[in-house]
Amino acid sequence: MSDAHARPRVLAVASGGGHWVQLMRLRPAFEGCDVTFVTVREQYRVDIPAGAAFEVVNDATRWNKFGLLMLAWRLYRIIRRTKPDAIITTGAAPGFFALRIGAFLGIRTAWVDSIANVEEVSLSGRRIGPKATLWLTQWPHLEKSCGQGPSYRGAVL
């Protein structure tokens, strides 16, 4: 946390659908923080607390390389402007790139893998989880020890 701010700055990132719903369930953890929410749909603005910062980025998949480049560039600009102390995400592509950029810039990061992934960790989680400061799963049987996979510390059901 920078000396200029008494409250930690958090960038909370999620794509649409269930990823966004899960991020919204984590909101109590952000109390006392200045939060900027980032997602792929303008209509999600109604879900955030009044006065909280809100940014919309394009949605992209691994099959749309140009869209992914645009997404990464937009997230880089948001991160540089907001200067978060921590980045937290429930996935998918926007969270992946936010964590990748955040880790590169030395920002603490947390990846909370999707609750929908009951049998295995998500593809994005497998790729970015090891690079996150904190990697969490919501299923106890998916926990791995010794930094080889996600930790289980409860669920946001």
N, C-alpha and C positions, 0 to 999 in steps of 0.2 A: 504494500500500500504506500502510495507516495505521501510525503510530508504535507503537501498542499491540500490534501483531502482527509478529513477525519473519518469519513465513511468509505469502506471498500467499494471499488467500482467493479461490477460484474457484467460480463457479456453473456447473456443466456440465449443459446442458439438452437433452433430445431426446424426441421422441414415440416411439412404439413401432416394432417391426419393424426395418427396415434403418437407420433413423435412430439407434436405440439401439445397434445393432451397430457402426456407424461411430463413435459417441461412445466406445464401449468400446475401440475400436482406438486412440483418441487418449490413453488413460490414461497411457502413459509420459510424455507431455508435462506431466502434472500432478504428477510427482514433486517433492517438496519443498513442495507446496502443501496448504493445508487446503481440501478439495473438498467441496462439497455437490452431490450428483447429484439431478436432478429429471427425472421421467418420468411416464408415464401408467399404468404397470402395477406393482402391488405385487410381483408375482413376479420382477421384474428386480432386486430387492434382492440376490439371490444372485450377481449379476454384479459387484458392487462390492467393493472391498477392505474387510476387516474394520475396523470403527471409523469408516469414512467416513460422513458424514451422507447421508441419503436422504430425499427428499420425493416424494410422489405427488400429481399434479394431475389434474383431469378432462381427458379427451380431447374435442376439439371440432373441427368443420370450419367452413368459411365459410358453410355452409347452416344452422348452428345458432347464431344470434346470441346467445341467452341463454347457451348453453354457452360461447361465446367470452368473454362478459362475466365469467362465473364463473371461467374460466381466467385471464383477465387480473388479476382481483382477487386470486386465490390467488397468482399469481406476484409481484404487487406486494408482498403481505405477506411472502412468502419473501425477496424481495430486501431489503426494509427490515429484516427480522430478521437475515439473515445478513451484510449489508453487504459484498458481494463487491468485490474490487479489479478483477475481470474476470469477464465472462460469455462463455462459449463454447457454441455450439450447432451441431448438424448438422440442425436443423429438427424438425418442420415448425411447426404452430401454437404449441406451447409455446415453441419457440425464437424464433419471430417476436415474440411478446409479451414474452418475457424481454429480447430485444435492444431492442425499442421502449422498454420501461420503463427499462432500464439506460441507454440513450442519453439519455433525458430526465433521468435523475438524474446524468448525467456520469460514468458507469462505462464503462471500456474494454470493448469488445465484439468478438467474432469470430464470423462466420458461415462455416461450412464447408459449401458446397453439396453436395448428395447426389451420390454416385458414380453413382447410377442415372440421373442426368440427363446423358446422353451427348451429345445433340444440342443442347440449350439449357439455360440456367440455370433452376432451378426457379422456379415462380410466387412462392413465398415469398421465394426469393433475390432475384428481380428487385425485389420490393417493399421488402425490408428491407436487402439488401446495401449499397446506397448510404449507408445510415445507420449501418452498422457501422464500428467503428474499423478492423477488418481483415476483408476479404471474400475468401474463397478458393474456388477451384474445383479439382476433382481431375482435370480434363481440360485438357491444355495448349492445345488448339484453342479452348477457351472463354474463355481469358484475354483481357482487354481492358486497354489501357494508359491512362494519364492519368486514373485514377480513374473511368473510364466503365463499369467492370465488375470482375469478380473477377480476382484474381491467381492464378497457378499457382505453387506452391512444392513440388510433389510430391503424391503420393496416399497414402491409408491403405488401399490394397488389402489 
